[in-house]
């Protein structure tokens, strides 16, 4: 299997369970990796692989929306990636919400969705 990944995508977005989170926003980091059959083409043609620009477009689209739960955000991204690229065998989405608004010193809340 070949793995293609975008790591360290950074967004300012308005996700959160509480109204204040959806109004003020927060910083998020996002990693997405996909598995495909072993890449063995000698053609050097992007149509023989997954164009990661398309993965970024999907992530950007969903980061512009507002979700109460980052779990839901991750599932939506994973589903859209699999729909757009049917040759994908699996997809992993990792979302980090930096400095979540809880009563304590927490660097980030992290959710990983694997499909």
Secondary structure, 3 states (H helix, E strand, C coil): CEEEEEEEEEEEECCCCCHHHHHHCEEEEEEEEEEECCCCCCCCCHHHCCCHHHHHHHHHHHHHCCCCCHHHHHHHHHHHHHHHCCCCCEEEEEEEEECCCCCCCCCEEEEEEEC
